[in-house]
Each structure stands twice: as C-alpha cells, then as structure tokens.
Amino acid sequence: MKKFSSETNGYNREEVNDFIKEVIQETEGMTDKYREQEETIKRLQEEINQYQKLETSIKDAVNVSESERIIADAKKDASEIINEALRSAEEIDAQRRILEKNMEIFKKKLKLIVEQQMVIVEKINELEIKE
C-alpha cells in the first residue's frame, strides 16, 4: 500500500493527488487494453465469418469432386482458425477477468485511502471547532 508523508493538515495533498492520478492512468490503461482485446475478438469473429463465406463460395465455384476435396481442406483450415481464435479469445477473456479483478482492488484501495483522509479531515474539523 502506498505511504504518504504527513503535513500539518494531514497527508501531503500533492502526493495523494499524484497517487490518484497514477491510479486513474493505470485504470484507463487497463480499460484501453480491455477494449483492444474486445476489438481483437470481434476481428477474429469477422475473420471466421469470412472463412465461412469463402467456404460457401468454393462450394459453388468448383465441380463436385474438386469441391469435396476443397471443402475438406477448408473445413480443416477453418477448424484450425476457429480453434486458434477460441484459444485467443479464452486468453483474452482470462486477461479481461484479471484486469477486472485488479480494477476492483484498485477501487477498494482508493476508497480506503479516501476514507482515511476523510477521517483525518473530520478530526481536524473537530479540533478546529474545539479551539
């Protein structure tokens, strides 16, 4: 957990603000990475659709004996592509889940820091009221 130096009125505001900015930047970075991964999944799904359309076009373009061989090869290739896309999607989904967990951890830590700061501010206010 990040430690902040103290000043007369609580923690060093600049350090706290810098830390909050850093957390925000990391969160935005994770969000950007998550969006990139979603785009990759979408792109891979579009590629799968293109290969499926290509397979259909091949069926229409060649005679029956050739088309059976071509179709078998296309199915094999499509199957390999689908399997690779699924593996990639699973990896991306696992990374997404990790990013979501990290995001929750950051949020909890930030909330705790803010709550601690609020307690200090309340104590300062109490001291000021007593004076």
N, C-alpha and C positions, 0 to 999 in steps of 0.2 A: 504494500500500500504506500502511496506517495506521502511523504512527510513534508510539511510546510514549516517555514520558520515563523516565529511569533513576532508580533509588533505590539505596541501598546493597546491597540484596539482589536486584537485577535490575530489571526493568521495574516501573513503577508498577502495582501489583495492581488498584487501583480503575479505572485507565484500561483495562487488559486486560479486566477483568470487564465494564466498561461496553461495550467493543467487542464482546465475546462476546454480551452481551445484545442489542446492536443487530443483530448478525448473526442471532441466533435470531429476533428480531422480524421482520426482513426475510424470513427463510426461512419463518416462519409466515404472513406476509402473502402470499408467493408461493404457498404451499400452499393458503391460503384462496382466492386468485384462481383457481388451477387447479381447485379443487373447484367454484367458482361456474361456471366455464366448462364443466365436465363436466355440471353440472346444466342449463345452458343447452342443451347439445347434446341431453341427454335430453328436455328440454321440447320442443325443436324436432322431435325424432323422434316424440314423442307427438302433436304437432300434425299432423305428416304422417299419422300413423295415423288421427287424427280426420277429416282431409280425405278420406282414402281410404274410411273408413266412410261419410262424408257422400255421397261419390260413389255408393257402393253403394245407399244409401237413396234417392237421387234416381232411380236406375235403376228401382227398384221402385215409386216413387210416381207416376210420370207415364207417359203413353202413349208409344208407340214413337217417333213423330215428334218430340214435345217432348223426350223423353229423349235422343234423339240430339244435339239442339242443346245441351241442358243438360250432357250428358256431355262434349261437345266443349269447352264453356266451362269445366267443372270440371277437365277434363284440362289445359287451358291454365293455369288458376289453380293447380292442383296442381303442374304443371310449374314455374311461376314460383316457387311457395312452396318446392318441393324445391330448385330452383336457388339460391334465396336462402339456404335452410337449409344447403346444401352449401357455399356461399361463406362463410357464417358459421362453419360447422364447420371449414373449412380455415383461416380466420383464427385461430380459437380454437386449433386444433392447432398452428399456427405459433407462436402466443404461448406455448403449453404447452412446445414444444420450446425456445424461448428461455429460458423460466423454468427448465427442467431444466438447460440449459447453465449459466445463471447460478448455479443451486444447486450444480452441480459445482465451479464456480470458487470460490464462497464456501467450500465444504467444503475444497478444496485450500489456499486461503489460510489458513483457520482451522487446518488441520492443520500447515501450515508454521509458523505463529505458535506453536502449542503445542509443536512440535518444537524451535523455537528457545528457547523458555522452558525446556524440559527440559534442553537443553544447558547453559544458564546455571545451572540448579539443580544439575546434575551437577558443574559446575566449582566452584560454591560448596561443595558437599559435599566435593570433593577438597581444597579449600583448608582447610576445617574439619578434615578428617582429618589433614592435614599439620601443623596447629598443635597 
